[in-house]
Amino acid sequence: MRRLAICGIVTLLLGLSVGPAAASPAHAAAEPQTTTVAAVGETTVRFDKPVAHVAVYWPDNPYARVTLAFSSDGTTFVGPVDAGRDDAGAETRDGMTYGAVHAVEGAVAVRVAADVPMERLTVVAIPSDGGAVPRLLLTAAFSPQEEGRPVVISRAGWGANAAYMTWAPRFYPPTKVIVHHTADNIVADGSQEYYAKLVRAIYYYHAVTQDWGDIAYNFLIDPLGNVYEGRYSDDDERSPAGEDIYGNGVVGGHTYSYNTATVGIAVLGTYGSKPISVAARASLERLLSWVVTRHGIDPMGSDPYFNPYGSASVKTFNIAGHLDYRPTDCPGAAFHKALPSIRQAVFDLTGPVPALVPSPTFVIIEKSDSSPVVGRKVTITATLKEASSRKPLAGRTVSFAIRGMGGETMPAGTATTDSAGVASLPLTCTSAQLQWVSAAFDPGGDSLFRGATTSTELDVALADLAAVSKGAQVQLSWRPEAAATSYNVYRNGKKVNTAPVFSAGYLDSGFSNGTGYSYQVTAIVGGRESAKSPAVIARTGAVVNPPADDPFSDSPSGPVVDPGSDPADVLLYSDIPRSHRYSVAIEDLTDCGVVNGAPGGLFRPGDPVTRQQFAKMIVLGGDYAVSESDICPFRDVQKGGDATLYPDNYVAVCAAKGIAQGKTASKFEPYANITRAQVMTMVIRAAKDLKPSAVPAPPAGWKGVLPAKDPTHGANIARAEYNGLLAGIDLSLFSVNGKATRGEVAQIIWNFRAK
């Protein structure tokens, strides 16, 4: 599950609880069981207790056929059935394939079979929650307060666990509706309690397992015709389900690249060969008629769609299926075939739908630091635009607020939009907990525009981690977190404490002198783990990253000298003191001949690295054999001999091993500066070539510090961070698209060699 934290304003009190206000379910929620196995032939996974729902996911092999057979007694298995696919899409999945959620009340084991061998397949088993959901919950619904408004079972009504929700709601005026099926194996004649359990299972699978922070769909409909509120919007009683107080729709996670400005409605079940039930269709048509009327959408129209935050575009019906946007079977052939008649039925209910007046607006919210640390300032910017023209609105007041998980909201201040429609507010992070920052435009008496809201999360790390080496031990200390119940300590990316750490210090021991290690810490607040702190490097036998008041430090960031020693006797480079973040890596790689210094006894750790230079460094770091017979395929790489500093033979090895690719088949651009994203991709390729087991893909639900949505490098960025290849680097200052520096590259290759 993603690591979360709170960022507050200087004047805010610590310890504010976080998340949306929601009634706690009256039933007890059993803890799901997650088991990862190697799937070779048939593999049986047994559960600790009977379960109600099961799903599986696996890396790579997106076209693999996986089947599941279930047993209620541990001996006799029924099935098999196809694992299916969960086609909802909030974001890219970094190579993971997710099966559908299967309803299997009372199962104690599952037998998994795949048509290709798999090193890792994960089974998610969600236990029964102990009986029927109380009728009080299932009848807790949004009552119609306007003509045509459908009855919707609220999140509290179907028993949403507020602790699973970590996603701050964004809003945008909807222009399209996308229908889905959930592709599960439910029975058509189940009870309302039966279907509510499935909604809760899908919620867990999306919010926790896939780490989307909430359920993907805006609404769900069961075969009985019940409509369920999906993605959380707000708790204002003036807002109908799925909207803010100004009528803007909450952005879902149902159709990758097409979530903004669309409403996703899912019908529970699989409809490849059978139609949805009569009751479900009637509810769908009523819900669609209300949505299109609310948002000025022509139910028979086919207007172009343009993602306001990206490049995705499509021209399709305003009421369409998932497969009209993405290559998928959703919502099933039979369901999709019925859409023309459904659109006509909706039009019969609505008639011509007029355009919205006043004109809708939207707010884009951004933060200056994607990896904030306690004590640092973060600037929140809100860009206000008119929805149809996307022109900025200047001179408008935007109100900012901090919201807690318990529903508490504290004003943070206001700012006026400039000529570009941008309003900014600086905040200071004070605590490692989860909090939302929201921005709202209230038009007041402005009759031209409708208001808008949106929000974002902040994931704040602990500050002031220091590592002091004492012989074969490393003493860690950090600034305590007032709201923390405990801490975790990570060495080289792996957690080392077997029991919770209750004080802001930890002694790591049992090492040999001269060994270097990277350390990070996290805080546990409200049952959630914060982001990892910026890493520090410790070499046993030396003082590294001391506290600011360390008696041997010339300044808080200056060089560290062991008393009685001459620094000139121990420093390889005059600009790399023992206290330098990358000193251990640079010295070790110099000893191995992987890196060299610059003229004048310097290393110049902040200088950029060219693509050709990095090719040589990764080849040397991986101990690849190089010879003059290696042929470089790129014409712009200069042919060199043994005396050439960066000969073409190293690039040739990278090309032959698939570590590096050219800009074209004949062009490498050897003297261009390499980006950090490119470095991570090449390092992961080299690691997979030399030792694939050392760099597995992150498990589902894992969320790193760095953005990893880039279609070319995103999966490798996530894999590099997850496997500790970036240990020792301050990721809060690490822009993946920035130029890689000599110091950073040395640290990454040092981590790579340690694998």
Secondary structure as the mmCIF struct_conf table of DSSP 4:
data_model
#
loop_
_struct_conf.conf_type_id
_struct_conf.id
_struct_conf.beg_label_comp_id
_struct_conf.beg_label_asym_id
_struct_conf.beg_label_seq_id
_struct_conf.end_label_comp_id
_struct_conf.end_label_asym_id
_struct_conf.end_label_seq_id
TURN_TY1_P TURN_TY1_P1 VAL A 10 THR A 11
BEND BEND1 LEU A 12 LEU A 12
HELX_LH_PP_P HELX_LH_PP_P1 LEU A 13 LEU A 13
TURN_TY1_P TURN_TY1_P2 LEU A 14 GLY A 15
BEND BEND2 GLY A 19 GLY A 19
HELX_LH_PP_P HELX_LH_PP_P2 ALA A 23 PRO A 25
BEND BEND3 ALA A 26 HIS A 27
HELX_LH_PP_P HELX_LH_PP_P3 ALA A 28 PRO A 32
STRN STRN1 GLN A 33 ALA A 39
BEND BEND4 VAL A 40 GLY A 41
STRN STRN2 GLU A 42 PRO A 59
BEND BEND5 ASP A 60 ASP A 60
TURN_TY1_P TURN_TY1_P3 PRO A 62 TYR A 63
STRN STRN3 VAL A 66 SER A 71
BEND BEND6 SER A 72 THR A 75
STRN STRN4 VAL A 78 ASP A 82
BEND BEND7 ALA A 90 GLU A 91
TURN_TY1_P TURN_TY1_P4 ASP A 94 GLY A 95
STRN STRN5 MET A 96 TYR A 98
HELX_LH_PP_P HELX_LH_PP_P4 GLY A 99 VAL A 101
STRN STRN6 HIS A 102 ALA A 114
BEND BEND8 ASP A 115 VAL A 116
STRN STRN7 MET A 118 PRO A 127
BEND BEND9 GLY A 130 GLY A 131
HELX_LH_PP_P HELX_LH_PP_P5 ALA A 132 PRO A 134
HELX_RH_AL_P HELX_RH_AL_P1 ARG A 135 LEU A 138
TURN_TY1_P TURN_TY1_P5 THR A 139 THR A 139
STRN STRN8 ALA A 141 PHE A 142
HELX_LH_PP_P HELX_LH_PP_P6 SER A 143 PRO A 144
BEND BEND10 GLU A 146 GLU A 146
TURN_TY1_P TURN_TY1_P6 GLU A 147 GLY A 148
HELX_LH_PP_P HELX_LH_PP_P7 ARG A 149 VAL A 151
STRN STRN9 VAL A 152 ILE A 153
HELX_RH_AL_P HELX_RH_AL_P2 ARG A 155 TRP A 158
TURN_TY1_P TURN_TY1_P7 GLY A 159 GLY A 159
HELX_RH_3T_P HELX_RH_3T_P1 ALA A 162 TYR A 164
HELX_LH_PP_P HELX_LH_PP_P8 TRP A 167 PRO A 169
STRN STRN10 PHE A 171 TYR A 172
STRN STRN11 LYS A 176 HIS A 181
TURN_TY1_P TURN_TY1_P8 ALA A 188 ASP A 189
HELX_RH_AL_P HELX_RH_AL_P3 GLN A 192 TYR A 204
HELX_RH_PI_P HELX_RH_PI_P1 TYR A 205 THR A 209
BEND BEND11 GLN A 210 GLN A 210
BEND BEND12 GLY A 213 ASP A 214
BEND BEND13 ALA A 216 ALA A 216
BEND BEND14 ASN A 218 ASN A 218
STRN STRN12 PHE A 219 ILE A 221
TURN_TY1_P TURN_TY1_P9 PRO A 223 LEU A 224
STRN STRN13 VAL A 227 GLU A 229
BEND BEND15 ARG A 231 ARG A 231
TURN_TY1_P TURN_TY1_P10 GLU A 237 ARG A 238
BEND BEND16 SER A 239 SER A 239
HELX_LH_PP_P HELX_LH_PP_P9 PRO A 240 PRO A 240
TURN_TY1_P TURN_TY1_P11 ALA A 241 GLY A 242
STRN STRN14 GLU A 243 GLU A 243
TURN_TY1_P TURN_TY1_P12 ILE A 245 TYR A 246
BEND BEND17 GLY A 247 GLY A 247
HELX_LH_PP_P HELX_LH_PP_P10 ASN A 248 ASN A 248
STRN STRN15 GLY A 249 VAL A 250
HELX_LH_PP_P HELX_LH_PP_P11 VAL A 251 VAL A 251
BEND BEND18 GLY A 253 THR A 255
TURN_TY1_P TURN_TY1_P13 TYR A 256 SER A 257
TURN_TY1_P TURN_TY1_P14 THR A 260 ALA A 261
STRN STRN16 THR A 262 VAL A 267
BEND BEND19 LEU A 268 GLY A 269
BEND BEND20 GLY A 272 LYS A 274
HELX_LH_PP_P HELX_LH_PP_P12 PRO A 275 SER A 277
HELX_RH_AL_P HELX_RH_AL_P4 VAL A 278 HIS A 295
TURN_TY1_P TURN_TY1_P15 GLY A 296 GLY A 296
TURN_TY1_P TURN_TY1_P16 PRO A 299 MET A 300
STRN STRN17 PRO A 304 PHE A 306
TURN_TY1_P TURN_TY1_P17 PRO A 308 TYR A 309
BEND BEND21 GLY A 310 SER A 311
STRN STRN18 SER A 313 LYS A 315
BEND BEND22 ASN A 318 ASN A 318
STRN STRN19 ILE A 319 GLY A 321
HELX_RH_3T_P HELX_RH_3T_P2 HIS A 322 ASP A 324
TURN_TY1_P TURN_TY1_P18 TYR A 325 TYR A 325
BEND BEND23 ARG A 326 THR A 328
TURN_TY1_P TURN_TY1_P19 CYS A 330 PRO A 331
HELX_RH_AL_P HELX_RH_AL_P5 ALA A 333 LYS A 337
TURN_TY1_P TURN_TY1_P20 ALA A 338 ALA A 338
HELX_RH_AL_P HELX_RH_AL_P6 LEU A 339 THR A 350
BEND BEND24 PRO A 352 PRO A 352
HELX_LH_PP_P HELX_LH_PP_P13 VAL A 353 LEU A 356
BEND BEND25 VAL A 357 PRO A 358
STRN STRN20 SER A 359 SER A 359
HELX_LH_PP_P HELX_LH_PP_P14 PRO A 360 PRO A 360
STRN STRN21 THR A 361 LYS A 367
BEND BEND26 SER A 368 SER A 368
BEND BEND27 SER A 370 SER A 371
STRN STRN22 VAL A 373 VAL A 373
TURN_TY1_P TURN_TY1_P21 VAL A 374 GLY A 375
STRN STRN23 LYS A 377 GLU A 386
TURN_TY1_P TURN_TY1_P22 ALA A 387 SER A 389
STRN STRN24 PRO A 392 PRO A 392
BEND BEND28 GLY A 395 GLY A 395
STRN STRN25 THR A 397 ARG A 403
TURN_TY1_P TURN_TY1_P23 MET A 405 GLY A 406
BEND BEND29 GLY A 407 GLY A 407
STRN STRN26 THR A 409 THR A 416
TURN_TY1_P TURN_TY1_P24 SER A 419 ALA A 420
BEND BEND30 GLY A 421 GLY A 421
STRN STRN27 VAL A 422 THR A 428
BEND BEND31 ALA A 432 GLN A 433
STRN STRN28 GLN A 435 PHE A 441
TURN_TY1_P TURN_TY1_P25 GLY A 444 GLY A 445
BEND BEND32 SER A 447 LEU A 448
STRN STRN29 PHE A 449 PHE A 449
STRN STRN30 ALA A 452 LEU A 458
HELX_LH_PP_P HELX_LH_PP_P15 VAL A 460 VAL A 460
STRN STRN31 ALA A 461 ALA A 461
HELX_LH_PP_P HELX_LH_PP_P16 LEU A 462 LEU A 462
STRN STRN32 ALA A 466 LYS A 470
TURN_TY1_P TURN_TY1_P26 GLY A 471 ALA A 472
STRN STRN33 GLN A 473 SER A 477
TURN_TY1_P TURN_TY1_P27 ALA A 482 ALA A 483
BEND BEND33 THR A 485 THR A 485
STRN STRN34 SER A 486 ARG A 491
TURN_TY1_P TURN_TY1_P28 ASN A 492 GLY A 493
STRN STRN35 LYS A 494 LYS A 495
BEND BEND34 THR A 498 ALA A 499
STRN STRN36 VAL A 501 VAL A 501
BEND BEND35 SER A 503 ALA A 504
STRN STRN37 GLY A 505 ASP A 508
TURN_TY1_P TURN_TY1_P29 ASN A 513 GLY A 514
STRN STRN38 GLY A 516 VAL A 525
TURN_TY1_P TURN_TY1_P30 GLY A 526 GLY A 527
STRN STRN39 ARG A 528 GLU A 529
STRN STRN40 ALA A 531 ALA A 531
HELX_LH_PP_P HELX_LH_PP_P17 LYS A 532 ALA A 535
STRN STRN41 VAL A 536 ARG A 539
TURN_TY1_P TURN_TY1_P31 THR A 540 GLY A 541
BEND BEND36 ALA A 542 ALA A 542
STRN STRN42 VAL A 543 VAL A 544
BEND BEND37 ASN A 545 ASN A 545
TURN_TY1_P TURN_TY1_P32 ALA A 548 ASP A 549
TURN_TY1_P TURN_TY1_P33 PRO A 551 PHE A 552
STRN STRN43 SER A 553 SER A 553
BEND BEND38 ASP A 554 SER A 555
TURN_TY1_P TURN_TY1_P34 PRO A 556 SER A 557
BEND BEND39 GLY A 558 GLY A 558
STRN STRN44 VAL A 560 VAL A 560
TURN_TY1_P TURN_TY1_P35 PRO A 563 GLY A 564
HELX_RH_AL_P HELX_RH_AL_P7 PRO A 567 VAL A 570
BEND BEND40 LEU A 572 TYR A 573
TURN_TY1_P TURN_TY1_P36 SER A 574 ASP A 575
TURN_TY1_P TURN_TY1_P37 ARG A 578 SER A 579
BEND BEND41 HIS A 580 HIS A 580
TURN_TY1_P TURN_TY1_P38 ARG A 581 TYR A 582
HELX_RH_AL_P HELX_RH_AL_P8 SER A 583 CYS A 592
TURN_TY1_P TURN_TY1_P39 GLY A 593 GLY A 593
BEND BEND42 VAL A 594 VAL A 594
STRN STRN45 ALA A 598 ALA A 598
TURN_TY1_P TURN_TY1_P40 PRO A 599 GLY A 601
STRN STRN46 LEU A 602 LEU A 602
TURN_TY1_P TURN_TY1_P41 PRO A 605 GLY A 606
BEND BEND43 ASP A 607 ASP A 607
STRN STRN47 PRO A 608 PRO A 608
STRN STRN48 THR A 610 THR A 610
HELX_RH_AL_P HELX_RH_AL_P9 ARG A 611 GLY A 621
TURN_TY1_P TURN_TY1_P42 GLY A 622 ASP A 623
TURN_TY1_P TURN_TY1_P43 GLU A 628 SER A 629
HELX_LH_PP_P HELX_LH_PP_P18 ASP A 630 CYS A 632
TURN_TY1_P TURN_TY1_P44 ARG A 635 ASP A 636
BEND BEND44 VAL A 637 VAL A 637
HELX_LH_PP_P HELX_LH_PP_P19 GLN A 638 LYS A 639
TURN_TY1_P TURN_TY1_P45 ASP A 642 ALA A 643
BEND BEND45 LEU A 645 TYR A 646
HELX_RH_AL_P HELX_RH_AL_P10 ASP A 648 ALA A 656
TURN_TY1_P TURN_TY1_P46 LYS A 657 GLY A 658
BEND BEND46 ILE A 659 ILE A 659
BEND BEND47 LYS A 663 SER A 666
TURN_TY1_P TURN_TY1_P47 PRO A 670 TYR A 671
BEND BEND48 ALA A 672 ALA A 672
STRN STRN49 ASN A 673 ASN A 673
HELX_LH_PP_P HELX_LH_PP_P20 ILE A 674 ILE A 674
STRN STRN50 THR A 675 THR A 675
HELX_RH_AL_P HELX_RH_AL_P11 ARG A 676 LEU A 690
HELX_RH_3T_P HELX_RH_3T_P3 PRO A 692 ALA A 694
BEND BEND49 VAL A 695 VAL A 695
HELX_LH_PP_P HELX_LH_PP_P21 PRO A 696 PRO A 699
TURN_TY1_P TURN_TY1_P48 ALA A 700 GLY A 701
BEND BEND50 VAL A 705 LEU A 706
TURN_TY1_P TURN_TY1_P49 PRO A 711 HIS A 713
HELX_RH_AL_P HELX_RH_AL_P12 GLY A 714 TYR A 722
TURN_TY1_P TURN_TY1_P50 ASN A 723 GLY A 728
BEND BEND51 ILE A 729 ILE A 729
HELX_RH_3T_P HELX_RH_3T_P4 LEU A 731 LEU A 733
TURN_TY1_P TURN_TY1_P51 VAL A 736 ASN A 737
BEND BEND52 GLY A 738 GLY A 738
STRN STRN51 LYS A 739 LYS A 739
HELX_LH_PP_P HELX_LH_PP_P22 ALA A 740 ALA A 740
STRN STRN52 THR A 741 THR A 741
HELX_RH_AL_P HELX_RH_AL_P13 ARG A 742 ALA A 754
#
